Each structure stands twice: as C-alpha cells, then as structure tokens.
Amino acid sequence: MVFITPKISVPDDELHESFVRASGAGGQNVNKVSSAVELRFSITNNWTIPYDVKQRLTRLGGRRVTTEGELVLFVQVHRTQEMNRKAALERFVELVRKAAEPPPPPRIKTKPTQGSVRRRLVGKAIRSTIKSNRGKVTGEDED
C-alpha cells in the first residue's frame, strides 16, 4: 500500500513498473543494465481515489496521461534501478498529493470606490482640456 494522505492510499498492485535501458551517462553499464523506470498507474480504473482528485490528477498529468487515462512516469535520473524506482514513486506521490489539495476559492469581484471613480473622471477631464488646448489657434486676434 502506498500512503499518500491520511484518506488516500493506492494498492501496490495498481502501480506497474517496467524497466528499460536509460539514455545518457552510465559508463560501461549503459548498454547492459535496464536502470530507467517506467511507472504506470491507471487513473480511470482506480477506486481508492475520489473523483475530483482524479480530475485534477488528469489535468496535472498533462502529456503524461494517455488517452486511456493511464499516468506514465518515466524516470532515468539516477544510475541505479533502485534509486530510479524510489524517485518514480516519490514523483507519483507528490503528483497525487498536489491533486488532492482543494482548488483555491474563486476571486471575489469588487467594485471601485466612489472616490476612486471621481478622481479618475476628474483626471480624465483635466487631461481632455489639456489636449483640446493643443489644437490649432484660430485667427481672431490677427489684423
């Protein structure tokens, strides 16, 4: 059992790990040892996670969620298979914990105060007179 929060836990048999050869540095072992871990978790077939958490997990997963609703985490950070397994499990737990957090409350819309509206309109009127005074001078004063 993988414990995520006090109310959410995932059975071990729902997490499927497969091991593949990692790319990048690894010395002599890079072509011999399958150290990268691919962790798969079916979001749609899970019954221990609440529906709203599943929705947020799907949204948080982004491209890592397949069209069948399966979360795929590929980890090849470390050189050993065991370290990559731990890293993949930590990423999974962190992702589900983040999805388990409730969304922030919506923003409460507020109206501007009467004083701020009045100041804004006075400022616009002043600016309007300044700009209107920049126009062409009429020829009334000429001889």
Secondary structure by P-SEA (a helix, b strand, c coil): ccccccccccccccbbbbbccccccccccccccccbbbbbbbccccccccaaaaaaaaaaacccccccbbbbbbbcccccaaaaaaaaaaaaaaaaaaaaccccccbbbbbccaaaaaaaaaaaaaaaaaaaacccccccccc
